[in-house]
Amino acid sequence: MTLSDDDKKRITDEEKERLKVRDQLEQEKNKKRKMPKWALFGCGGLIALIVIIVVISVALGSKSTTTNSLTQTSLPPQISTPTYSGPEVKYEVTGTASSVNITIENAQGGTEQYNDVGMGSNYSYASFPGNFLYISAQNQGVSGTVTVNIYYEGQLIKTSTSSGGYAIATASDSK
């Protein structure tokens, strides 16, 4: 699954906002932890030390709660994108027709034609620098169905089905 530019921008903006909020919380936490200069001197030093220990204990106890609630509400969802290692573009022809004539747009932007091809034919391109994707298959019999599919990076992006004698199924898209 490919993320749109809008989704990528939204995720980037949310990540920046999350980091900004985290930095603000960290600054507030650091302000609270600053020990006053008088705490280590004079007769109030012991009381100040006890107060500091209590404050740190409370801060550490609430730290995980704050972090957890921040994580749950501020982080964008983690999207697991599987690594695709197949061809960039694949054209596929299936159906019940006995044979078809096929026309496709190839990786160099040219047109290729194949006559009397059986069902289940595939045409794959590891690299497809062109932008226009096209396949057409015409039934060469008096009955049957023809389905054409276009896959981009393993994902079906266009499909078309025709039925009947000499019917044509066509699919096109741009990447």
Phi, psi and omega per residue, in radians:
M1 nan 2.245 -3.138
T2 -1.763 2.343 3.125
L3 -1.425 2.444 3.062
S4 -1.270 2.852 3.117
D5 -1.055 -0.655 3.115
D6 -1.098 -0.742 3.126
D7 -1.137 -0.727 3.121
K8 -1.082 -0.733 3.137
K9 -1.144 -0.745 3.138
R10 -1.078 -0.741 3.136
I11 -1.148 -0.737 3.115
T12 -1.094 -0.782 3.126
D13 -1.098 -0.721 3.123
E14 -1.139 -0.679 3.118
E15 -1.124 -0.751 3.102
K16 -1.066 -0.757 3.141
E17 -1.129 -0.714 3.119
R18 -1.076 -0.777 3.126
L19 -1.131 -0.665 3.117
K20 -1.102 -0.810 3.134
V21 -1.125 -0.723 3.125
R22 -1.078 -0.749 3.110
D23 -1.104 -0.704 3.114
Q24 -1.105 -0.761 3.115
L25 -1.111 -0.700 3.119
E26 -1.110 -0.722 3.117
Q27 -1.126 -0.750 3.110
E28 -1.099 -0.722 3.139
K29 -1.120 -0.726 3.122
N30 -1.145 -0.629 3.090
K31 -1.098 -0.720 -3.120
K32 -1.188 -0.538 -3.071
R33 -1.462 -0.205 -3.135
K34 -1.090 2.244 -3.101
M35 -1.591 2.289 3.105
P36 -1.125 2.585 -3.092
K37 -1.075 -0.537 -3.076
W38 -1.301 -0.270 -3.012
A39 -1.127 -0.527 -3.095
L40 -1.573 -0.080 -3.069
F41 -2.106 2.709 3.050
G42 1.369 -3.065 -3.056
C43 -1.285 -0.275 3.133
G44 -1.489 0.059 -3.087
G45 -1.055 -0.750 -3.120
L46 -1.148 -0.776 3.120
I47 -1.111 -0.738 3.126
A48 -1.087 -0.684 3.126
L49 -1.119 -0.744 3.099
I50 -1.105 -0.766 3.113
V51 -1.064 -0.732 3.141
I52 -1.103 -0.761 3.123
I53 -1.069 -0.766 3.118
V54 -1.106 -0.782 -3.132
V55 -1.078 -0.767 3.133
I56 -1.117 -0.734 3.115
S57 -1.054 -0.776 3.122
V58 -1.138 -0.762 -3.131
A59 -1.083 -0.754 3.123
L60 -1.179 -0.641 3.097
G61 -1.159 -0.688 -3.123
S62 -1.490 -0.239 -3.141
K63 -1.046 -0.830 -3.101
S64 -1.156 -0.649 3.105
T65 -1.115 -0.813 3.137
T66 -1.090 -0.804 -3.118
T67 -1.098 -0.764 -3.125
N68 -1.102 -0.796 -3.115
S69 -1.187 -0.581 3.087
L70 -1.163 -0.777 -3.127
T71 -1.081 -0.743 -3.081
Q72 -1.215 -0.522 -3.061
T73 -1.780 -0.353 -2.997
S74 -1.880 -0.463 -3.083
L75 -1.323 2.433 3.031
P76 -1.227 2.690 -3.133
P77 -1.094 2.455 3.104
Q78 -1.378 2.163 -3.104
I79 -1.834 2.127 3.106
S80 -1.585 1.991 3.126
T81 -1.895 2.009 3.139
P82 -1.148 2.576 3.114
T83 -1.403 2.195 3.134
Y84 -1.724 2.282 -3.087
S85 -2.129 0.165 -3.130
G86 -1.535 -2.891 3.138
P87 -1.175 2.658 3.119
E88 -1.186 -0.766 -3.135
V89 -2.240 2.384 3.055
K90 -2.408 2.283 3.009
Y91 -1.802 2.458 -3.095
E92 -2.390 2.452 3.105
V93 -2.189 2.168 3.095
T94 -2.338 3.004 3.070
G95 2.493 -2.941 -3.091
T96 -1.898 -0.035 3.108
A97 -1.117 2.669 -3.127
S98 -1.291 -0.635 3.069
S99 -2.790 2.833 -3.108
V100 -2.438 2.789 2.914
N101 -1.785 2.314 -3.021
I102 -2.086 2.446 3.000
T103 -2.232 2.271 3.134
I104 -2.353 2.716 2.959
E105 -1.540 2.167 -3.107
N106 -1.585 3.122 -3.055
A107 -1.162 -0.379 -3.141
Q108 -1.615 0.077 3.135
G109 1.522 0.135 3.118
G110 -1.663 3.059 3.141
T111 -1.891 2.346 3.060
E112 -2.095 2.481 3.105
Q113 -2.232 2.465 3.113
Y114 -2.325 2.306 -3.087
N115 -1.886 2.577 3.095
D116 0.879 0.921 3.139
V117 -1.622 2.451 3.102
G118 -1.361 2.855 3.124
M119 -1.180 2.669 -3.137
G120 1.552 0.220 3.141
S121 -1.326 2.486 3.107
N122 -2.270 2.525 3.061
Y123 -2.283 2.022 -3.032
S124 -2.100 2.574 3.102
Y125 -2.293 2.042 -3.137
A126 -1.065 -0.678 3.107
S127 -2.259 2.338 -3.092
F128 -2.316 1.482 -3.073
P129 -1.193 -0.374 3.127
G130 -1.207 2.925 -3.098
N131 -1.843 -0.432 -3.026
F132 -1.690 2.246 3.128
L133 -1.986 2.335 -3.067
Y134 -2.699 2.384 2.981
I135 -2.544 2.469 3.090
S136 -2.429 2.379 3.112
A137 -2.360 2.213 -3.138
Q138 -1.931 2.219 3.080
N139 -1.053 2.324 3.118
Q140 -1.792 0.155 3.114
G141 -2.019 -3.130 -3.110
V142 -1.543 -0.116 3.089
S143 -2.681 2.978 3.091
G144 2.052 3.020 3.125
T145 -2.048 2.693 3.080
V146 -2.357 2.230 3.066
T147 -2.157 2.310 3.054
V148 -2.027 2.458 -3.141
N149 -2.264 2.495 2.998
I150 -2.057 2.198 3.098
Y151 -1.952 2.356 3.029
Y152 -2.128 2.086 -3.087
E153 0.869 0.758 3.061
G154 1.475 -0.127 -3.108
Q155 -1.793 2.269 3.073
L156 -1.176 2.114 -3.118
I157 -1.963 -0.416 3.091
K158 -2.589 2.527 3.066
T159 -2.573 2.665 3.114
S160 -2.671 2.473 3.139
T161 -2.286 2.420 3.033
S162 -2.275 2.686 3.099
S163 -2.400 2.592 3.130
G164 1.978 2.941 -3.113
G165 -1.113 2.260 3.063
Y166 1.049 0.334 3.111
A167 -1.246 2.676 -3.096
I168 -2.065 2.302 3.011
A169 -1.930 2.253 -3.094
T170 -2.283 2.419 3.048
A171 -2.417 2.457 3.093
S172 -2.610 2.743 3.123
D173 -2.906 3.001 3.011
S174 -2.188 2.587 -3.105
K175 -1.854 nan nan
